[in-house]
Amino acid sequence: MEEENLTEEKQIDEEEATDTSDAPIEESSEEEMNDLVQEIENLKQEKEELYQRFLRTQAEFDNFKKRSQKEKEADRKYKAQDLVTELLPAIDNFERALQVEVTDENKNLLDGISMVYRQLVEALKSQGVEIIEAVGKEFDPNLHQAVMQVEDDNFESNIVVEDLQKGYLIKDRVIRPAMVKVNK
């Protein structure tokens, strides 16, 4: 009995497979083709949008890497700036102490102060700190801070006459501009 049921089911499946309905095959396949073409176009457009987004993201990441690298280089280049800024008043005081008149009583003290001063200056030089040369140079507002103007026939106009307080650079950055007198 089971064999009869299986045979009947097989015959029904075969009839359905060979049965051609009245629906036009060409119309349904043409609609399907149009749908498929439309779906392909949509997928191409989506792929292009994703590709463009990927390119923008990649460019942003490359820019981020470059920016981070520049920041790291700047940090390394100017790492001593804060320390130097803190030491400059002490350097100024050493310079003032060295301007005292040398006598037999203070000679040894001034020699000690001079040695410490030279060591500090050498340590600053090793970190890329330079003194801004001002006297006899043309006034540059990026390097000099004019606090006085004088009229001196020995100097041309807009030339630094006297350095009142030394200015300092670290690499190519001004830490403190030189305070100067400028000829009118």
Secondary structure, 3 states (H helix, E strand, C coil): CHHHHHHHHHHHHHHHHHCCCCCCHHHHHHHHHHHHHHHHHHHHHHHHHHHHHHHHHHHHHHHHHHHHHHHHHHHHHCCCHHHHHHHHHHHHHHHHHHCCCCCCCCHHHHHHHHHHHHHHHHHHHHCCEEEECCCCCECCCCCEEEEEEECCCCCCCCEEEEEEECEEEECCEEEECEEEEEEC
